[in-house]
Structures are given as C-alpha cells and as structure tokens.
Amino acid sequence: MRTVMILIVLILAAVIGAAVFFRVVAMPATVWHLEPADVTPPTSPNFELLVGAEAPVIGADAAVVGARLDAVAQAEGARLIAGAPADGHMTYVVRSRIMGFPDAVSIRLVPLADGTRVEVFSRSRYGYSDMGVNAARVARWIAAARQ
C-alpha cells in the first residue's frame, strides 16, 4: 500500500511539474514568427495551414480584419509575440487550458481589391496529433473576423 501511495505522489508531482514547464517554456519570436506562404507543411498532423487559394478572403479592409483577429485572439487568451495587426503580419502563442501546451499562430493579411486574404499557419509545439484543435481555432478566428 505504501508503494502505491508513493507511486501516486510521484505521478502527481510529474504532472504538476510538466504543467508548470509547459506554461513557462519560451516561445521565441525568432523561431515562431513565420510567413505562412513560405512554410513547408510539417509531417505530423498537428497544424492547420491556409495559404494561397485555400486561404479565406474576407470582404473588409486589412486593418479592420487585423483588428477583428486581434480581438478574438486576445479574447481566447492568446499573447502576441511578434508583429502587429496594423502591419498585417502577427504571431500569437495560445496555451491549452489544463496543461498549458503552447501553440503558435502566424497570420499574414494580404490586401486584395475585394477584401483581405487571411493566410494562417497554426501549429502545436509538442505532440504528434492535436485532435483538430488548430483547425477549430482557425475556423473560429476566421468566423469572428467575418462578422
């Protein structure tokens, strides 16, 4: 019984230690602030990449789209680590609620005659599969930017 209790305490300590580590691990802009159009898709399925013809077009000025995307990102707890909405290129770090796993979201706003093309590269730093988290995030952010 004592061995089981020691094992449980060790497992809990490991989980808490991992949660602390993932919440404070650095996400340097020099590594994570990327141009979505220049990205080679990863071999793992833990990302969402929308560029070129796959990227959504929103019928609004780039400054308006950037402000909307920034508002939804901040509302979801994302932290801007590089760029700015006014520049049309920004990268955010979003952490999962429980363990604090970091994801990076790089966005490029491309002005067009009829609106703004939103190129996005959202990816997980850790793990092989993200269970659709990045795709769902991108869909939410794009939907909010359309309103």
C-alpha positions as CSV (number, residue, x, y, z in Angstrom):
1,M,0.0,0.0,0.0
2,R,2.8,2.4,0.8
3,T,4.4,1.7,-2.6
4,V,1.1,2.6,-4.3
5,M,0.9,5.9,-2.4
6,I,4.5,6.8,-3.2
7,L,3.8,6.0,-6.9
8,I,0.7,8.2,-6.9
9,V,2.6,11.1,-5.3
10,L,5.4,10.8,-7.8
11,I,2.9,10.7,-10.7
12,L,1.1,13.8,-9.4
13,A,4.4,15.6,-8.9
14,A,5.4,14.7,-12.5
15,V,2.0,16.0,-13.9
16,I,2.3,19.3,-11.9
17,G,5.9,19.7,-13.0
18,A,5.0,19.2,-16.6
19,A,2.1,21.7,-16.4
20,V,4.4,24.3,-14.9
21,F,7.1,23.6,-17.6
22,F,4.7,23.9,-20.5
23,R,3.2,27.1,-19.1
24,V,6.6,28.8,-18.8
25,V,8.5,27.4,-21.8
26,A,9.8,30.2,-24.0
27,M,8.3,30.7,-27.5
28,P,10.9,32.9,-29.1
29,A,9.6,35.1,-32.0
30,T,12.8,34.4,-34.0
31,V,11.7,30.8,-34.3
32,W,7.9,31.0,-34.3
33,H,7.1,34.2,-36.3
34,L,6.8,32.8,-39.8
35,E,5.4,33.8,-43.1
36,P,2.6,31.3,-43.7
37,A,3.1,31.3,-47.5
38,D,6.8,30.2,-47.0
39,V,6.0,27.3,-44.7
40,T,6.7,23.7,-45.7
41,P,3.9,21.7,-44.1
42,P,5.1,19.5,-41.2
43,T,5.0,15.7,-41.5
44,S,2.8,15.5,-38.4
45,P,-1.0,16.3,-38.4
46,N,-0.8,18.9,-35.6
47,F,-1.2,22.0,-37.7
48,E,-3.6,24.0,-39.9
49,L,-2.1,25.8,-42.9
50,L,-4.2,28.0,-45.2
51,V,-2.3,29.8,-47.9
52,G,-3.0,30.9,-51.5
53,A,-6.3,29.7,-52.9
54,E,-7.0,27.8,-49.7
55,A,-6.8,30.9,-47.6
56,P,-10.2,32.6,-46.9
57,V,-11.0,36.1,-48.3
58,I,-12.8,38.4,-46.0
59,G,-14.7,41.4,-47.6
60,A,-13.1,44.1,-45.4
61,D,-10.0,46.2,-45.3
62,A,-6.9,44.6,-43.9
63,A,-6.8,47.0,-40.9
64,V,-10.3,46.0,-40.0
65,V,-9.7,42.3,-40.4
66,G,-6.5,42.6,-38.4
67,A,-8.3,44.4,-35.5
68,R,-11.0,41.7,-35.5
69,L,-8.5,38.8,-35.5
70,D,-6.5,40.5,-32.7
71,A,-9.7,41.0,-30.6
72,V,-10.7,37.3,-30.9
73,A,-7.2,36.1,-30.3
74,Q,-6.9,38.2,-27.1
75,A,-10.4,37.1,-26.0
76,E,-9.2,33.5,-26.2
77,G,-6.1,34.3,-24.1
78,A,-3.6,34.4,-27.0
79,R,-0.5,36.5,-26.4
80,L,1.1,38.5,-29.3
81,I,4.8,37.6,-29.6
82,A,5.7,39.3,-32.9
83,G,4.3,41.7,-35.5
84,A,1.2,43.8,-35.2
85,P,-2.3,43.8,-36.7
86,A,-1.5,47.2,-38.3
87,D,1.5,45.6,-40.1
88,G,-0.6,42.7,-41.5
89,H,1.7,40.1,-40.0
90,M,1.4,38.8,-36.5
91,T,2.2,35.7,-34.4
92,Y,0.4,34.6,-31.3
93,V,1.0,32.0,-28.6
94,V,-2.1,30.2,-27.4
95,R,-1.8,27.7,-24.5
96,S,-4.2,24.9,-23.7
97,R,-6.3,25.4,-20.6
98,I,-5.3,22.4,-18.5
99,M,-1.6,21.6,-19.2
100,G,-0.6,24.9,-20.9
101,F,0.7,23.3,-24.1
102,P,1.8,26.1,-26.4
103,D,0.6,26.5,-30.0
104,A,1.8,29.2,-32.3
105,V,-0.5,31.0,-34.8
106,S,1.1,33.1,-37.6
107,I,-1.1,35.3,-39.7
108,R,-0.5,37.3,-42.8
109,L,-3.1,39.7,-44.1
110,V,-2.9,40.2,-47.9
111,P,-4.9,43.2,-49.2
112,L,-6.9,42.5,-52.3
113,A,-9.2,44.6,-54.5
114,D,-12.3,43.0,-53.0
115,G,-11.1,42.4,-49.4
116,T,-8.3,40.7,-47.5
117,R,-6.9,37.2,-47.9
118,V,-6.0,35.7,-44.5
119,E,-3.1,33.3,-44.6
120,V,-2.7,31.3,-41.4
121,F,-0.3,28.8,-40.0
122,S,-1.4,27.4,-36.6
123,R,0.7,24.6,-35.1
124,S,1.4,22.8,-31.9
125,R,4.8,22.9,-30.4
126,Y,4.5,19.5,-28.8
127,G,2.9,16.2,-29.8
128,Y,2.1,14.4,-33.0
129,S,-1.6,15.0,-33.2
130,D,-3.6,18.0,-32.0
131,M,-7.0,16.3,-32.3
132,G,-8.2,19.1,-34.6
133,V,-7.5,21.9,-32.1
134,N,-5.6,24.1,-34.6
135,A,-8.2,23.7,-37.4
136,A,-11.0,24.5,-35.0
137,R,-9.1,27.6,-33.7
138,V,-8.5,28.9,-37.2
139,A,-12.2,28.3,-38.1
140,R,-13.3,30.3,-35.0
141,W,-11.0,33.1,-35.6
142,I,-11.9,33.4,-39.3
143,A,-15.6,33.3,-38.4
144,A,-15.1,36.1,-35.9
145,A,-13.2,38.2,-38.4
146,R,-16.0,37.9,-40.9
147,Q,-18.5,39.5,-38.6
